[in-house]
C-alpha cells in the first residue's frame, strides 16, 4: 500500500516535469541545479535600467530578431521572462526561466578588481558574457569563488556595442559625419569630455582650461535616469553655463551613442569613466583627472583609474597635458592599437557569437564556443576562496 502511494506520487511529479532536466554542475558550491531544457520558447527579454544598457544590448537584440526570436526590452527588472538577458548592477534572474548576464560597463567595480563577483554575483544565472582577455583574467583569478560561476559557464565573446564599428563601418562613419556636420566643428582637433559623474564643477574646469585653444571641445554627459535627480541637476547647471559660451564649445545630446562621439575625438578627458576603455576601440588616448571627486561615497572620493594605458594627471596640469598629447598624437595612437586587443574579443562578431550560445541552449545542442576554464582547485585556494566569500580578504 505505501509502496503504491510512493510510486503514484513520483509518477505525478514526473508528469509535471516532463520538460525539466537536472544538470549536475561541478562548481565550488556543490549545487544541484534544476533548469528548463526542452520546449524553451524563442522569446528573449532584454532588461535595462538606463539608455547605456539599452545601447549595449541592442546589437544582440537585432541579431536575435534576425534569427526568428521574439524580442522585448523592459525596464522592469523583476518581470517574468522566458529568456532574460541582463546587464545592470546586481540584478536577480529569479523570474526568468533561462538567464544570461553581461557587464553594465567595462570598468565595473574597478575599485575592488579582481573581486568584482563578491559584490555582484553571477551564480544565479545560466550564462555569463565577458568582453575580452582583461576581464577574462579577472574572472580566472576569481573563478574559485562560488559567486563567479554561472551554471553553464562564462564566455569571452566581446562587447556587442562595438559591432557596428567593424561590421557596418561605412554606416557608422556616415552617422559620425552627420554628427560632425550637425555640431559645426571648425577646428582640426577635438577634445571629448565624458565624465562618469558630473559634480563639483568638473565640466567648468574642463572648459575654463581649454576654451581659448584652437580645439573643438565636445561635452558629452551620460544619459542618466530620473533616479539620479542630483546628477541631472548638476548636468543642467553646467550645460546652462556653457551653452553659447564660446564658438568651439559644443554640448552633445546625452542620448547620442558614445562611440559616435569618440569617432569625432582626437583625445578624451574624464574622471574614471569606462569610456576611457571604450576609447581604445577608436585609438583615442585618454586623460584621467585624478583630483576630480566621485560622489558615490561620503565624503566624495578621488577618482580611481587602474588602467595603465590612461594618462593620469591633476586638474592643474590639464591644459599642458592636452597640448602636449595633441603634438605627439600619431605615436600615442599607434601604441593604443595593441592595447585594444587585451580588452576586446570578437570585434564585429560579438552579438552573433552571443546568439550562437543562446541558440545552442534553446535547441539543446552543444555550445559552439568554449567557455573560459576556471582556475585549478587546491586546498589553499579553496580556503582563500571561502575567506574572500566571507569578506575576510581583498
KENUSE-918573 format. One record per residue (C-alpha): residue in three letters; y, x, z; residue number from 1. Coordinates in Angstrom, 1 decimal. Layout:
<nodes>
   doti        y        x        z   rotor
    Ala        Y        X        Z     NUM
...
</nodes>
This chain:
<nodes>
   doti        y        x        z   rotor
    Unk      0.0      0.0      0.0       1
    Unk      2.5      2.7      1.0       2
    Unk      1.4      4.8     -2.0       3
    Unk      2.1      1.9     -4.4       4
    Unk      5.6      1.4     -2.9       5
    Unk      6.3      5.1     -3.2       6
    Unk      5.2      5.1     -6.9       7
    Unk      7.3      2.0     -7.7       8
    Unk     10.3      3.5     -6.1       9
    Unk     10.2      6.6     -8.2      10
    Unk      9.4      4.6    -11.4      11
    Unk     12.6      2.6    -10.8      12
    Unk     14.5      5.9    -10.2      13
    Unk     13.2      7.3    -13.5      14
    Unk     14.2      4.2    -15.5      15
    Unk     17.8      4.5    -14.2      16
    Unk     18.0      8.2    -15.0      17
    Unk     16.4      8.5    -18.5      18
    Unk     19.5     10.3    -19.8      19
    Unk     19.7     12.8    -17.0      20
    Unk     18.3     16.3    -16.9      21
    Unk     18.0     18.5    -13.8      22
    Unk     19.3     22.0    -14.5      23
    Unk     18.3     24.8    -12.1      24
    Unk     21.1     27.4    -12.2      25
    Unk     20.6     30.8    -10.7      26
    Unk     24.0     31.1     -9.0      27
    Unk     25.2     32.6     -5.8      28
    Unk     25.3     29.3     -4.1      29
    Unk     21.7     28.5     -5.0      30
    Unk     22.7     25.0     -6.0      31
    Unk     20.5     22.5     -7.9      32
    Unk     22.8     20.7    -10.4      33
    Unk     22.0     17.3    -11.9      34
    Unk     24.0     16.9    -15.1      35
    Unk     24.1     14.5    -18.0      36
    Unk     22.3     15.7    -21.1      37
    Unk     21.1     13.0    -23.5      38
    Unk     23.3     10.4    -25.2      39
    Unk     26.6     12.1    -24.4      40
    Unk     29.3     10.3    -26.3      41
    Unk     31.6     12.2    -28.7      42
    Unk     34.7     11.4    -26.6      43
    Unk     37.0     14.1    -25.2      44
    Unk     39.9     13.6    -22.8      45
    Unk     42.4     16.5    -22.5      46
    Unk     44.0     16.4    -19.1      47
    Unk     47.5     17.9    -18.8      48
    Unk     50.3     17.9    -16.2      49
    Unk     53.1     19.2    -18.4      50
    Unk     54.1     19.9    -22.0      51
    Unk     52.9     23.6    -21.9      52
    Unk     49.4     22.5    -21.0      53
    Unk     49.5     19.9    -23.8      54
    Unk     50.6     22.7    -26.3      55
    Unk     47.7     24.9    -25.1      56
    Unk     45.0     22.3    -25.6      57
    Unk     46.4     20.7    -28.8      58
    Unk     44.6     23.0    -31.3      59
    Unk     41.3     22.2    -29.6      60
    Unk     42.0     18.5    -29.8      61
    Unk     42.8     18.8    -33.5      62
    Unk     39.6     20.7    -34.2      63
    Unk     37.6     18.1    -32.1      64
    Unk     39.1     15.3    -34.2      65
    Unk     38.2     17.2    -37.4      66
    Unk     34.6     17.2    -36.1      67
    Unk     34.5     13.5    -35.5      68
    Unk     35.3     13.2    -31.8      69
    Unk     37.4     10.5    -30.3      70
    Unk     40.3     12.4    -28.7      71
    Unk     42.7     11.3    -26.0      72
    Unk     45.4     13.1    -23.9      73
    Unk     46.0     11.9    -20.4      74
    Unk     48.3     13.0    -17.5      75
    Unk     46.1     11.0    -15.1      76
    Unk     44.1     14.0    -13.9      77
    Unk     41.7     11.8    -11.9      78
    Unk     41.0      9.3    -14.8      79
    Unk     37.3      8.9    -15.8      80
    Unk     36.1     10.5    -19.0      81
    Unk     33.0     11.3    -20.9      82
    Unk     34.0     14.9    -21.6      83
    Unk     37.1     16.2    -19.7      84
    Unk     38.9     19.4    -20.6      85
    Unk     41.4     20.6    -18.0      86
    Unk     43.9     23.5    -17.8      87
    Unk     46.1     22.7    -14.8      88
    Unk     46.1     24.3    -11.3      89
    Unk     43.0     23.3     -9.2      90
    Unk     42.0     20.0    -11.0      91
    Unk     38.9     18.1     -9.9      92
    Unk     36.4     17.1    -12.6      93
    Unk     34.6     14.6    -10.4      94
    Unk     35.3     11.7    -12.7      95
    Unk     34.2     13.4    -15.9      96
    Unk     30.6     13.2    -17.0      97
    Unk     30.9     16.7    -18.5      98
    Unk     33.8     19.1    -18.0      99
    Unk     35.5     22.3    -19.1     100
    Unk     38.3     24.3    -17.6     101
    Unk     40.9     26.7    -19.2     102
    Unk     43.7     28.7    -17.7     103
    Unk     47.1     27.0    -17.1     104
    Unk     48.8     30.2    -18.2     105
    Unk     47.9     33.8    -18.9     106
    Unk     49.4     35.2    -15.6     107
    Unk     47.8     32.5    -13.4     108
    Unk     47.9     33.6     -9.7     109
    Unk     48.7     37.2    -10.7     110
    Unk     49.8     37.8     -7.1     111
    Unk     46.1     37.8     -6.0     112
    Unk     44.2     39.3     -9.0     113
    Unk     41.3     39.5     -9.4     114
    Unk     40.5     36.9     -6.7     115
    Unk     42.0     34.0     -8.6     116
    Unk     38.9     31.8     -8.3     117
    Unk     39.0     31.9     -4.5     118
    Unk     42.1     29.7     -4.6     119
    Unk     41.5     27.8     -7.9     120
    Unk     37.6     27.4     -8.1     121
    Unk     35.7     26.7    -11.3     122
    Unk     32.3     26.0     -9.8     123
    Unk     32.6     22.2    -10.1     124
    Unk     33.0     22.5    -13.9     125
    Unk     30.3     22.8    -16.6     126
    Unk     32.1     25.3    -18.8     127
    Unk     34.9     27.8    -18.3     128
    Unk     37.0     29.4    -21.1     129
    Unk     39.0     32.7    -20.9     130
    Unk     41.5     34.1    -23.4     131
    Unk     40.4     37.8    -23.6     132
    Unk     39.0     41.0    -22.2     133
    Unk     41.5     41.5    -19.4     134
    Unk     40.7     38.1    -17.9     135
    Unk     37.0     38.7    -18.6     136
    Unk     37.2     41.8    -16.5     137
    Unk     38.8     39.9    -13.7     138
    Unk     36.1     37.3    -13.8     139
    Unk     33.4     40.0    -13.8     140
    Unk     34.9     41.5    -10.6     141
    Unk     34.9     38.0     -9.0     142
    Unk     31.6     36.8    -10.5     143
    Unk     29.6     37.1     -7.3     144
    Unk     31.9     34.6     -5.7     145
    Unk     30.4     31.1     -6.0     146
    Unk     33.8     29.6     -6.8     147
    Unk     34.0     31.6    -10.1     148
    Unk     30.8     30.2    -11.6     149
    Unk     30.8     27.1    -13.8     150
    Unk     27.3     25.6    -14.3     151
    Unk     26.9     26.5    -18.0     152
    Unk     28.8     29.8    -18.0     153
    Unk     32.2     31.4    -18.7     154
    Unk     33.1     32.1    -22.3     155
    Unk     35.7     34.6    -23.6     156
    Unk     36.9     32.7    -26.7     157
    Unk     40.7     33.3    -27.0     158
    Unk     43.9     31.5    -26.5     159
    Unk     43.9     28.4    -28.7     160
    Unk     47.7     28.0    -28.6     161
    Unk     47.9     31.2    -30.7     162
    Unk     45.6     30.0    -33.5     163
    Unk     48.4     28.8    -35.8     164
    Unk     49.8     32.4    -35.8     165
    Unk     46.8     33.7    -37.5     166
    Unk     45.1     30.9    -39.4     167
    Unk     48.2     29.0    -40.5     168
    Unk     50.6     31.9    -40.8     169
    Unk     52.7     30.5    -43.7     170
    Unk     53.2     27.2    -41.9     171
    Unk     54.1     28.9    -38.7     172
    Unk     56.6     31.2    -40.4     173
    Unk     58.2     28.3    -42.2     174
    Unk     58.7     26.4    -38.9     175
    Unk     60.1     29.6    -37.3     176
    Unk     62.6     30.0    -40.2     177
    Unk     63.6     26.3    -39.8     178
    Unk     64.4     27.0    -36.1     179
    Unk     66.4     30.1    -37.1     180
    Unk     68.4     28.1    -39.6     181
    Unk     69.0     25.3    -37.0     182
    Unk     70.3     27.8    -34.4     183
    Unk     72.6     29.5    -36.9     184
    Unk     71.7     33.0    -35.9     185
    Unk     74.3     35.5    -37.1     186
    Unk     73.2     38.9    -35.8     187
    Unk     70.3     41.1    -36.9     188
    Unk     68.7     41.4    -33.4     189
    Unk     67.8     38.6    -31.0     190
    Unk     67.0     38.8    -27.3     191
    Unk     65.0     35.9    -25.8     192
    Unk     65.5     34.8    -22.1     193
    Unk     62.4     32.9    -20.9     194
    Unk     62.0     32.8    -17.1     195
    Unk     59.2     31.3    -15.0     196
    Unk     61.7     29.7    -12.7     197
    Unk     65.5     29.0    -13.1     198
    Unk     67.2     29.7     -9.8     199
    Unk     69.9     31.9     -8.2     200
    Unk     71.8     32.1    -11.5     201
    Unk     69.3     34.2    -13.4     202
    Unk     70.4     32.8    -16.8     203
    Unk     74.1     33.6    -15.9     204
    Unk     73.1     37.2    -15.0     205
    Unk     71.5     37.5    -18.5     206
    Unk     74.4     36.0    -20.4     207
    Unk     77.1     38.0    -18.5     208
    Unk     75.2     41.3    -19.1     209
    Unk     74.7     40.9    -22.8     210
    Unk     77.0     38.3    -24.4     211
    Unk     79.6     40.8    -25.7     212
    Unk     76.9     42.8    -27.5     213
    Unk     76.0     42.2    -31.2     214
    Unk     72.8     40.3    -30.4     215
    Unk     71.7     36.7    -30.6     216
    Unk     71.0     35.5    -27.1     217
    Unk     68.2     32.8    -27.1     218
    Unk     68.0     30.8    -23.8     219
    Unk     64.6     29.1    -23.5     220
    Unk     63.6     27.3    -20.4     221
    Unk     60.1     25.9    -19.8     222
    Unk     59.6     22.2    -20.2     223
    Unk     59.4     21.3    -16.5     224
    Unk     58.2     17.9    -15.5     225
    Unk     60.1     15.4    -13.4     226
    Unk     58.1     16.5    -10.3     227
    Unk     60.4     19.5    -10.0     228
    Unk     63.9     18.0     -9.7     229
    Unk     65.5     21.1     -8.2     230
    Unk     64.4     23.3    -11.1     231
    Unk     65.6     20.7    -13.6     232
    Unk     69.0     20.6    -11.8     233
    Unk     69.3     24.4    -12.0     234
    Unk     68.5     24.4    -15.7     235
    Unk     71.0     21.7    -16.3     236
    Unk     73.7     23.6    -14.4     237
    Unk     73.1     26.8    -16.3     238
    Unk     73.0     25.1    -19.7     239
    Unk     76.2     23.3    -19.0     240
    Unk     77.8     26.6    -18.1     241
    Unk     76.6     28.4    -21.2     242
    Unk     76.8     25.7    -23.9     243
    Unk     79.5     26.9    -26.3     244
    Unk     80.2     29.9    -24.1     245
    Unk     80.0     32.3    -27.0     246
    Unk     79.0     32.1    -30.7     247
    Unk     76.0     34.3    -30.1     248
    Unk     74.6     32.3    -27.1     249
    Unk     72.0     29.7    -28.2     250
    Unk     70.3     27.1    -26.0     251
    Unk     66.9     26.2    -27.3     252
    Unk     65.3     22.8    -26.5     253
    Unk     62.7     23.3    -23.8     254
    Unk     60.2     21.2    -25.8     255
    Unk     60.1     23.8    -28.6     256
    Unk     56.9     25.9    -28.5     257
    Unk     57.4     29.4    -27.0     258
    Unk     55.6     31.1    -29.9     259
    Unk     58.2     29.9    -32.4     260
    Unk     60.9     31.3    -30.1     261
    Unk     59.1     34.6    -29.8     262
    Unk     58.9     34.7    -33.7     263
    Unk     62.7     35.0    -33.7     264
    Unk     62.9     37.6    -30.9     265
    Unk     63.1     41.4    -31.0     266
    Unk     63.0     41.7    -27.3     267
    Unk     62.4     39.3    -24.4     268
    Unk     63.6     39.2    -20.8     269
    Unk     62.0     37.3    -17.9     270
    Unk     61.3     37.4    -14.2     271
    Unk     57.5     37.2    -14.1     272
    Unk     56.6     34.6    -16.7     273
    Unk     53.3     34.6    -18.6     274
    Unk     55.4     34.6    -21.7     275
    Unk     55.6     38.4    -21.2     276
    Unk     51.9     38.4    -22.1     277
    Unk     52.2     35.8    -24.9     278
    Unk     54.9     38.1    -26.4     279
    Unk     52.1     40.5    -27.3     280
    Unk     50.9     38.1    -30.0     281
    Unk     54.1     38.9    -32.0     282
    Unk     54.5     42.5    -30.8     283
    Unk     57.7     41.6    -28.8     284
    Unk     58.4     44.1    -26.0     285
    Unk     59.2     42.5    -22.6     286
    Unk     61.6     43.4    -19.8     287
    Unk     60.9     42.1    -16.3     288
    Unk     63.9     41.9    -13.8     289
    Unk     62.2     42.6    -10.5     290
    Unk     65.0     41.6     -8.2     291
    Unk     65.2     38.1     -9.7     292
    Unk     63.8     35.9     -7.0     293
    Unk     60.9     33.5     -7.3     294
    Unk     61.3     30.3     -5.1     295
    Unk     57.6     29.4     -4.7     296
    Unk     57.7     30.8     -1.2     297
    Unk     60.2     30.5      1.7     298
    Unk     62.2     32.7      1.7     299
    Unk     62.1     33.3     -2.0     300
    Unk     60.3     36.5     -3.0     301
    Unk     60.9     39.2     -5.6     302
    Unk     59.2     39.0     -9.0     303
    Unk     55.6     40.2     -9.2     304
    Unk     54.6     41.8    -12.5     305
    Unk     51.2     43.5    -12.5     306
    Unk     51.3     44.2    -16.3     307
    Unk     51.5     47.8    -17.3     308
    Unk     52.9     47.1    -20.8     309
    Unk     56.1     45.5    -19.4     310
    Unk     59.3     47.5    -18.6     311
    Unk     60.3     46.7    -15.0     312
    Unk     64.0     47.1    -14.0     313
    Unk     66.6     45.9    -11.5     314
    Unk     69.2     43.5    -12.9     315
    Unk     72.0     46.0    -12.7     316
    Unk     70.1     48.0    -15.4     317
    Unk     69.6     45.1    -17.8     318
    Unk     72.4     45.9    -20.3     319
    Unk     71.5     49.6    -20.6     320
    Unk     67.8     48.9    -20.9     321
    Unk     68.2     46.2    -23.6     322
    Unk     70.4     48.6    -25.7     323
    Unk     68.0     51.5    -25.3     324
    Unk     64.9     49.5    -26.3     325
    Unk     66.6     48.0    -29.3     326
    Unk     67.4     51.5    -30.5     327
    Unk     63.7     52.6    -30.3     328
    Unk     62.2     49.2    -31.3     329
    Unk     59.8     50.3    -34.1     330
    Unk     58.0     52.8    -31.9     331
    Unk     57.7     50.3    -29.0     332
    Unk     56.4     47.5    -31.1     333
    Unk     53.7     49.7    -32.7     334
    Unk     52.4     50.6    -29.2     335
    Unk     52.0     46.9    -28.4     336
    Unk     49.6     46.1    -31.2     337
    Unk     46.8     48.0    -29.4     338
    Unk     47.6     46.3    -26.1     339
    Unk     47.3     42.9    -27.6     340
    Unk     43.5     43.4    -28.2     341
    Unk     43.0     43.7    -24.4     342
    Unk     44.4     40.3    -23.8     343
    Unk     43.4     38.1    -26.7     344
    Unk     40.0     37.5    -28.3     345
    Unk     39.1     35.5    -31.4     346
    Unk     42.6     35.5    -32.9     347
    Unk     42.9     32.4    -35.2     348
    Unk     39.4     31.1    -34.3     349
    Unk     39.7     30.1    -30.6     350
    Unk     39.8     26.3    -31.0     351
    Unk     36.8     26.4    -33.4     352
    Unk     34.7     28.6    -31.1     353
    Unk     35.5     26.4    -28.1     354
    Unk     34.4     23.4    -30.0     355
    Unk     31.2     25.2    -31.1     356
    Unk     30.3     25.5    -27.4     357
    Unk     31.1     21.8    -26.7     358
    Unk     29.2     20.7    -29.8     359
    Unk     26.1     22.6    -28.6     360
    Unk     26.3     21.0    -25.2     361
    Unk     26.8     17.5    -26.6     362
    Unk     24.0     17.9    -29.1     363
    Unk     21.7     19.6    -26.6     364
    Unk     21.0     22.7    -28.6     365
    Unk     21.5     26.4    -27.8     366
    Unk     25.1     27.6    -27.4     367
    Unk     26.1     29.8    -30.3     368
    Unk     28.4     32.1    -28.4     369
    Unk     27.2     34.2    -25.5     370
    Unk     28.7     33.6    -22.0     371
    Unk     30.0     36.5    -20.0     372
    Unk     27.5     38.4    -17.9     373
    Unk     28.0     38.4    -14.2     374
    Unk     28.1     41.5    -12.0     375
    Unk     24.7     42.6    -10.8     376
    Unk     23.7     41.3     -7.4     377
    Unk     23.1     43.6     -4.4     378
    Unk     23.1     43.1     -0.7     379
    Unk     26.5     44.8     -0.1     380
    Unk     28.1     42.9     -3.0     381
    Unk     26.7     39.6     -1.6     382
    Unk     28.2     40.3      1.8     383
    Unk     31.5     41.2      0.2     384
    Unk     31.4     38.0     -1.8     385
    Unk     30.8     35.9      1.3     386
    Unk     33.6     37.7      3.2     387
    Unk     36.0     37.0      0.3     388
    Unk     34.9     33.4      0.1     389
    Unk     35.7     33.1      3.9     390
    Unk     39.2     34.6      3.3     391
    Unk     38.5     37.9      5.2     392
    Unk     39.3     40.2      2.3     393
    Unk     41.6     40.7     -0.6     394
</nodes>
